Amino acid sequence: MKIPTNSDVFKFYRYTPSVAACIIFIILFTVTSTIHLYQLLRTRAWLLIPLVVGGFGESIGFIIRIMSSKQAPDYTLELFIGQSSPTLLAPALFAATIYMCLGRIILATGGQHLSPIPVKWLTKFFVAGDILGLATQTAGAVIMPQGTLADYHMGSNIVIAGLAALVFSFGIFIIVSITYSRRLQATPTPLSLSTPLKWKRELRVLYISSALIFIRSIYRLVEYSEGNKGWLLRHEWTFYVFDAVLMWIVLVLFNFYHPSHAEALLKGGKYSKRMGMRIVGIEMEGLGSGGSRDTCVEAEGGILKGSAVREQEV
């Protein structure tokens, strides 16, 4: 049977979507994502590509939401799914960048032995979980618009499974990152004491952004679990407060505290300071003949010694 959108069994929206709110968030997400694109191109910290893609995805979602709202009261399923999918999937891309950032911080502080999960597996483990959750949510989003109520319910259940996987993965990640931070503060490594990386601040940014994505994922999990007639789907403000605002804060946090510093310290290159207004270049210096093996860390692109770096504004 076709989805009975003219009954109380299923409705695309249980309210009239606010065009003004959409315009505000299109502007907010486009501005922060454009800054991120600039920072990405200047620093070449390619681990931030998922973050940038997700940011522009949020903007696209709100643009389609306006298009969908113009169809009232005869909404179409295609635009309804088109506006919900980008905002549903973007946080999984943010999470992928956050996972990679923790691996870089561990390497830049020489604390591989303090990580609860071996560093060579850490990023792979969490990104694999993120991809699984993202792929599951995408599969659900593809099934939902097939045209029948059964398809919609099946797709919704698959999306719930994907969100649950993301929440589970993120929960473990938060435990791992907090454990590493406590171990490093209890027994600092020589490199953590000499590195120019402000790793405590970097970890705090990861904590805050992870908590925001975790809260948002819980919200989405409850929203889909309640079904189409649930309380959350009847109140548009919940979507903006517990999803859009939180994800915008995540992007802005990374604008101000750009995670390219650890990447530059590990491989040489550039990092962004002061919201991209200042780009600093780092040149790696080889270890001297008296270089101590326990005060350096081997990274993918070379060897980093705590004081063996030169910085200059570029």
N, C-alpha and C positions, 0 to 999 in steps of 0.2 A: 504494500500500500504506500501511496505517496505521503510525505510528511504533512499532517493536517495543520498547516500553519494558521488556519482561521479558527482554530479551537483552542481551548485552554490546555490541551494535551501537550502542545509544543508551540512555542513562539520564538521567533528569532531574537527579539528584544522584549523584555518585560518593562520597558520604559522607552522614552524617545531619546535616542543618543544626542548628546550635547555637541553641536558643531563648534561652539566657542571653546569648549575644553579640548577638542581635537586640535584646533588651530594652535592653541597654546602649547600643547605637547609636540606638535609638529615642529614648531619653532625651537622649543627647548632641546629636543633630541637632535635636530639638524645642526644646531649651533655647536653642541658638545661633540657630535660625531665629526663635524668638519674640522674642529680643532684637533681631534684625535687623528684624523687623516693627515693633517699637516705634521703633527708630531711623529706619526709613523713614517712618513716619507723623509723627514729630516733625520730621524735617529736610526731608521732601518731596523727597528726592533720588531721583527716580523711575527713574534709571538703574539703581538697585539692585533693581528689581522682579524681573528674571530670577534674581538671586541668592537672593532670598527664596523664590520659587516653587521653585527647585531644591532649596533646603534642606528645605522641607516635603516635596518629592517624595522625598527620601532617606528621611525618616521613614516615609512611606507605603509605600515599597518594603520596608522591614524589617518593617512590620506585616503586609504580605501574605506575606512570607517565613515568618513564624511560622504564619500560616494554612496555607501550603503544607506546612510541616514536619509539621503535625498529621495530614496525609493519609498519612503513611508507613505501609506501603511503596507504597500505591496513589495516587501523585501524579497530579494532573491537569495537563494542558498549560496550561490557562487561568491557574491560579494561579502556575504556574512562570514563565510569561511576564510575568504581572502583577507578580511580585516583582522580576524582573530588569530590566524596562523602565525604571522610575523611576531606579534607581541607574545604569543605563547612560546615560540621557539627561541627567541633572541637571548633570554637569560642563560640558556644552555651554552650559547657561544661565549657569553661573559665568563661563565664558569670555566670553560676550557682555558682561557687566558689566565685566570686566577690560579689554576692548577700548575700551569707552566711557570708562573711567577715564583711559587714556593720552591720549586726545584732550583731556580736560578739563585734565590736567596741562600739556600742551603750550600750550594757550591761556592758562592761569593763569601761566605763566612767560614768555609772549611769545616762544616759540621756534619759531613756525611755519616760519620759513626754515631751521631746523635739522633739521626732520623729513624722513627719507628719502622719505616718501610725503606729498603735500600733505594738510594737516589736514582739508580739506573732503571728502577721499576716504578718509582713514585709517579712521575708524570704519565707514563704509559698506563698505569693502573687506573688513575682517576680520569684521564682523557678517554680511555676505553669505556669506562662507566658512563661518562658524559655522552659519548657517541651512541651508546646503547639506548640511553634515555631519550636522546634527540631523535634517533631513528624510530624508536617506538612511538614517540609523540607525532612524528611526521607521518608514519603509517596510519595512525588514528585520524589525523587531520585529512588524509587522502580519502579514507573510507567514509568519513562523515558526510560529505556532499554527494554521495551516490544516488540520493533521491528518495530513500524510504526511511521510515522511522526506525526500522530494525538496523539499517546501516548507520544511522546517526547514533543510536545507542551503542552499537558495537564499536564504532569509532571512538565514542566518549570513553568507553571502558578501556580501550587500548591507550588512549591519552592518559588516563588515570594511572595505568601501569607504568608508563614512561615517566610521569611526574613522581611516582613513588620511587622509581629507580634513581632519579635525580636527587630526591630528598635523602635517600639512604646513602648515596655516594657523597653528598655534601656533608652529611653528618659525620661520616668517617674522616673526611678531609679536615673538618674543623678540629676533631680530636687529635689528628696527626699534627696539624700546625701548632696547636697549643702545647702539645707534648714536646715538640721540637724547641719551641721558644723557651719553655721552662727548663729544659735540659741545658740549652745554650747559656741561659742566664745563670744557672747553678754552676756549670763548669765551662766558662768561656774558652773558646779556642784562641790560639795566638792570632789567627787571622781576623777573628771577630773583634779583637781589641785594637787592631791596626787599620782595618779596612776603612776607606772613606765612605763606604755605604752606610747609611743610617738605617741599619737593619731592623732595629726595634720599631721605628716608625713605619717601615715597609711592611712589617708583620702586622702592625695595628691596622693598617689600611686593608690588608687581606682579611683580617678578622671582621672588620666592619662591613666590607663589601660581601663577604661570605654570609654574614648574618642577615644582611638585607635580602640576598638572593634566597636564602633558606626560608625566611619569613614569607617572601613572595611565593615560593614553591608550595609551602604549606597552604597558603591562601588558595592557590589554584587547585590544589589537590582536594580541598574541602569544597570548592566551588563546583568542580566536576562531579564529586561524589554526591552532592545534594541533588543533582539532576536539573533539568530545565526549569522546574518550578521552584527551585531553592531560593532561600532568602537572599543570598549574595547576588544571584542573577536578577533579583528584583530591584536592587539598589545600585545604580551606576557609580555612585561615589566610591563604593568599595573597590572597584576596579582601578580607579585613579589613585586612591590612597595606598592600597596594598600591592599594587603592581607598577603602574606608570611612574609614580613619584619615587618609589624605591629604586627602580632601575635607572632613572635619571640621576639620582644621587650617586649610584655606583659609577656611572660614566664620568660625572664631574669630579668625584674623588680621584679617579685615575688621570684626569686632566691636570689637577694640582699636584698630585703625588705620582708622577709618571713612572711606571716600573721599568724604564729603559736603563736605569743606572746600573743595576746588577748585570744586565746583558752586556753593557759597555765595559764593565770591569772584567768580565770573563773573557771577552773576545777582542776588546779594543773597539773603538767606534765613538758614537755620540749618544748623549742622553739629554733629556729635556728637563729644564728647570723653570719655575715661575710660569706655569701654564703654557709652556712652549715659547714664551717670550725670550728665553735665553737657552741656547743650545751649546752644550759644553762637549768638547772633544777629548777623548782619552787615548793616549798612546801607551802601549805596553812596552815595558823594558825587560830585557832578559835578566835572569838571575845572575848575580855576580858569582865569582869563583867561591866566595865564602857563603853563598846562599844556603840557608838551612832548609832541609827537606820538610821539616815539620812546620815551617811557617809559610808554606805555599800550598796552593791547591791546583790540581790539574783540571782544566776545563776542556770543553770540546775544541775551543779555538786556540789554546795555548796555555801558558802557565801564568798565574796571577800571584804576585807577591804583595803583601799588605801595603808596603810603601813604594812598590816598584811601578808606579803609574804616574804619568804626567797629564795634567788637565789644562786645557786652554779653551777660551771662548771662541766659537766659530760662527 
